[in-house]
Amino acid sequence: MTAAPLSAADFAELARTGPATPAMARLDAGLRSRRLLLLKALLIRVQRRREGVDGAVARRFEAAWGLLEQAERTHPRVVRAVLDYPTTGAWLAAALAAPEGPALDRRLDRLESIAVTAALRAGCPLDLTVSAPGGVFSLTGVGRLRVEGERIRLRTRARVVRLGPEGSRTGHAVLLLADPRSGTLTGLGSGWTPLRTLPGATAVLDDLDPYRVPPDGVGAPPRAAAEHARTDAGAWSGRWRAARHLLRQVDPDRAAEVARVVRTVVPLTAGGPRAVPMSATLRAAPGAVLASLPSSARTMAETLVHEIHHSKLAALHELVPLHRPGRPARHQVGWRSDPRPIAGVLQGAYAHLALTDLWRRAAAADGLPTAWRTGAGQQFERFHDQVGGALAILLESDELTIAGREFVREMKRHHASLDSGRKARG
């Protein structure tokens, strides 16, 4: 699949941080094409370096590849959804970077669960035994099964799936396929834990997937993934619902963009009583927002807008490189105490440009809580100037590509328009 090129209008709309629906569809197609190429590269690595992969692992990997192809022939849209899921990208990046030996073997086994998820959601008839390292079998974007032992028997009949320990007649879970066209699976039974869908959206709260956070955590100091048993799903759902309500009041188009871009929210550990809330986006997993529980609906709304713009820019950079790799220069920006590489300056400027747009609207909106309107005005004043300084750094740098320089120029034009709107209101 070849992604359609971005038009000049698409490119400019993205630079203005607008909810460019056609452009995002093309970015999604570009990411999908790239992910398929990387997946094929992993297959070629396994086939050409058989001496570096455990024989049983290689056979399971190739069988999983065949199952994925079978599911794709049956319901390609459902398979694309599994391959597009953010943690699939995180797993693929980890597998491609893993050295030969046990580290690579462990990661290659993940394709089996991805392929099984795709086949089940596509309604393919299955009767097979799969590996469950540590007694855990993860269905990507659906849930997790815990069993005794490290092998699971899996059988389908019509739209019913039975999963359980190999050789056991008890302790089985049952999954129900609502409709292969939608690929929706629901489950119940011993050892089964489903992902929870966030209210009013297709996004899920993912506190189960083994690839949702890198092994060494994210941020500094690093935050780990919050465990399912310690995740307050009610609090997350409440923040999510209230944040979307605020965004619809301030900017309905941006609220719709959040619903469209965010595939999963990954809870992070709080980091201790004195730690401040944090959020992050993984370049390999666009569409996933990693965050500790925001303190309020307002903070949640700002977090979602901030992180989806990291996802958007990362996706665009994969399709249209905006800066050159490997340069050592570091630059000081207003929102960080540590000097940043040019990629970090661009990412931060882009996300904060989107937030200044949001804060400008919030400060002038009717019907919002007074505290947010006041705080939004203050945040706009502070960060509008900081973004302006970062844009100057970017335009003075020789590290941007031609496309990157035009992108930043369009960002600057939008930045200036926000200031003009403020002066006109004053």
N, C-alpha and C positions, 0 to 999 in steps of 0.2 A: 504494500500500500504506500503510495507516494503522497505526501502532504501537498496541498495546494499552496502556492506562494502567498505571502502576505501582501496586500495592496498597500499603497502609500497611505491611504486613509486608515486602514487597520493599524499600521505602524504608528501613525500620529495619535490615534485614539488610545492605544496602549501607553504611549509616552505620557499622555495626559491623565493616566491612571483611571480612565473611564471604563465602564463595564462593556467592553467591546465584544459582544456576543459572537459575531462572525469570525473575528480574529481569534477568539479563544477556541472556537471549534477547529480552526486551522492549526493552532498551537497543539491542541489535543491530538489531532491527527499526526502532527510531526513527532510528538512524544511517543505515540503508539508505534510509528514506523521505527524510531530509534530503539525502542524497547525490544521490538521483534528482531532487529539486527543484532543487538547485544545478546539476546537469547540464542540466536543462531551461532554467534561467536562462541558462546559457552559450549554448545553442542560440538562445534568443530574442535574446541580445545580437548574435550573429553575423548573424541574419536581419534585425534592425532597423538594424544599423550596418554595412551592406555596404561603405560607402565607407571604413570604418576597417580593413577586412580585405582582404588580397591575394586577388584573385579565384580563383586556383588553390587557395589554402589553404581558402577558403570552400567550394569545390566538394568538395574532399577531406573536409572536416569533415562536410558534409551526406551524402556517400556513406558515410562511416564510421558516421554515425548510423543510416542505413538498414540497414547490415550488422549493427549492434548489435541493432536491432529484429528482424531476421530470425533472429539467433541466439537471442534471447530467446523467440521463438515456438517454436523447436525444443527448447531445453533451458534453461528459465528458471533452474534452480538453479545450473547451471554459469556462466551469465552473472552471476548475483548474486555468485558467488565472485570473479569478476574485478573487478566493481565494488566489492566490499567490501575488496579487497586494499589494504593501507595506502597504498602509493604512488599509487593512484588518487585517494585523498583529497588527498594532498599536491599532485599535479598539478592537480587541480580548483581547489584554493585558489589556487595560483600563477596559473592561467589567469584566474580571475575577478578577481584583483588586478592583472593586467598591463595597462599602458596600451596604447591602440591603436597599431598599427604593428608593427615587426619583433618586439618582445618578445611581443606577443599572437600573432602568426603562428606563431612557433616553438612556442608552447605548444599552439596549436590542432592542430598536426600530430600531437600525441601521441594524440588520440582514434583515429586510424587504427590504431595498434598495439594499443590497448586493444580495439577492435572486432575486429580480426583475431584476437587471442588468444582472445576470447570465441567467435568463429565456429569457429575450429579446434578448440577444446575441446568445442564443441557438436556437432562432426561435420558442419558445413555444407560442401557442395561449393563449392570456390573455384577461380577461375582469374583472377588479377588481378595488377597491378603496383602496388607501394606504394613510398612514399618512405623513404629511409634516410639521414637527415642525417648527414654526416660518415662515411658508409659503415657506419652502425650501425643495426640494426633490433632493437628490444627487444620481447620477448613478455612481457607483464606476469605476474610470478609464475612464469615458466617458464625464461627464459634470454635469450641475446643472440646475434645473428648479425652477424659482420663481413664486409663484402664490398668489392671495389673498385668505386667508383662510388657513386651516390646513389639508385639505383632497384633494387628487388628484384622478380623474378618469383616468384610463389607459386602452386602448383598442387596440388590434392588429387585422389587417386584411392583410393576405398575409405577405409581408415584410414591412408593414407600421404600425407605432405605433403613436397613438394620445394620448397626455397627456394634462390635463387641470384641472381647478378648478372643484370640485365636483358640479354638478347641473348647470354648465354654458355651454352655447353653443358657447361662444367666448373666446378669449385669450388662444387658444390651441397651443401647439408646436407639431411638427411632427418629428419623428425619422424614418430613413430609414435603414433597415438591408441589407447590401450589399450581404452577403452570410453567412448562419449559420455556414458553415465550418470555416470561418475566424472570425465570431462574430463581425465584424466591424459595428458600428452604427454611422451614421451621422445625424445631426439634424438642424432644423431651426424653426423659429416662435417666438411668444410672450413669453418672460421670459426665453428662453433657452440660456444657455451659455456653449459652448463646451470647453473641454480641448484642448490645442494646442500641436500638435506633433512637436518635435524638428527635424530640417532638417536632412535628411539622416539616420534616425533611427526610431525605434519603441517607443522610450522613449517619455514621455509627460512632459510638463511644468505644474505641478499641483499647481495651486493657487486657488483651489475651495474646495477641500475635507475637511470636518470638522475635520478629524483626521490626517491631514498632519503634524501638529506640536502640541505637548502637550499644554494644556491650560496655563501653566506657562512659556511657551517658552523654548528655548534651549540656552545653553551657559551662561557665566557670564561676564557682565550683560546679562540677558536673552533677546534673540531676538524673536519676534513674527513672525507669518506667514504674508507675504506680501499679501495684498488684490489684487484681480484680477484687479480692476480698476487702481491700482497704479503700476502694473507690466509692465515693458517695455519689451514686448514679442520680439520686434525686436532686442533689445540689447542682450537679452538672446540667441536668435537664432544665432545671429552673433558670439557671444563668443563661443557657442557650436560648430558651424561649423568650426571656425578657430582653436579651440583647438583640434578637431578631426584631422584636417589637419596636425597640428604640431605633434601629436602623431603618425600619419601614417608615417611621415618623420623620426621620431626618432626610433620607435619600432612598426611596423605594428601589431605584435601579441598583444601587450598591447592595441593598439587602438581598435582591434577587441574585446578584453576582456571588455573594457569600454562599447562598444555598446551592448555586450551580458548581462552584469551584471546590468547596470543602467536601471531601469524601469521608474523612474520618477525623475525629478529635482524639488525641492520645494523652491521657492524664499522666503527668509527671509527679514525682514525689515533691512534698512541700519544701524540703530542704532545711528544716529546722525552724524554731520559733521566731528567729530574727531574720530569716531569709525573705527577700522580696519575691513576689510572684514573677515568673519568667515564662517566656514562650520561645518557640523555635520552629524552623522549617528545614527539612532535610532536602538537599538538592536532588538526591536520587528518588525522593518520595513526594513529588508535588501533589497537593491535594490533602495532605495530612497536616494538621495543626497540633503541635506538641506544646503542652502548656500545663503549668500547675493551676489549680483551681483559681480563677480570677475572683477578686474580692467583691465585685459588684457587676451588675448587668452592663453598666457603662464601660468598665474595664474589659469585660468580655467582648463587647462590641468593638472596641478599639483594637483588642488583640486579634480578632478575626480579620478586620480590615488590614491590619499591619501584616499578618502572616500570609494572607492570600496574595499580597503584592510581592512577597518573596517568591511564592510559587509561580506567579505570572512572569516575573523577570527571569527566573531560572529556566522556565520553559522557553521563553523567547530567546535567551542566550544560547540554548541548545540548537535552536533553528537558525538564528541569525546572530553570530558572535558579535558581542558588543565591546569586548576588550580583549587584549592579547594576554596569553598566559605567561606565568613565570617571571614577572617583573618584581624586583625586590623593594620598590619604593613604598613608603608608608606615609600616611597623611592623617592629620588630626581633624576630627569632626566634633561638632558641638555636643552630640548626644553620647559620645564614648570617651572614656578616660584614656584608653589605649589607642595608639596609632593604628590605622587600618590600611590594608592594601586597596588598590583602586577598585577591585571587585566589591569589597566591603563598603567603600564609600558610595558606589553606585547603588548597591542593594539598600543601604540605609537611607539614602536620599530619596529613592523611589518609594519606599514604604512610608517614610515620613511626609512625602509630598501628598500621598493619598490621605494620610491622617490630617494634614492641614486643611485639605479640601473638606473632609468630614467635620472637623472642628469649626470651620467657617460656617458651614451650614447649620451645625448644632447651635452655635451662638446666636443665630438669627431665627431659629425655628420656634414656632408657637407650640405650646402644649407639652414641652419637655420639662423634666424636673429642673428647678432653678439652679441647683448645685451643678448639674452638668452644663447648663448654658453658660454659667459663670466660669466654670473650669475650662470649658471648651474655648472660650474667648482668650483666657490666659495661655492655654496651651498653643493656640494659634499664634499669638504674638511671639512666644518663645521659639517655637520650632520653625515658623516661617523664616525667621532670620537665619537659623541654623541650616536649613535646607538651602537657602540662598548661598551661604558660604560653601557648602559642599558642592553645589553646582559650579561655582567658580573654580574650585579645585579640579573638578572633572574636565571642564572646558580648557583649562590650562595644561592638562596632562597630555603626554604623547602616547599614552597606553590604550586609548580608545581606538576602536576600528572606525572606518568611515561611517558605517551604520550606527555605531555607538555614539559618535559625535552628533549625528543628526538626531538621534533619540534624545540626547541630553539637551540639545537646543530646543526641542519641542517641550521637554520637561520645563525648561526655563521660561518658555512662553506661557505655559500654564501657570507656573509659579507667579509670574508677573500679573496674570489676570486675577489671581486670588487676591493680590495686594490691591489691585485697582478696585475690585469689588468691595474690599474693606474700606477704602478711602471714600468710595461713592456713598456707602451707608453712613460714614461719619459726617 
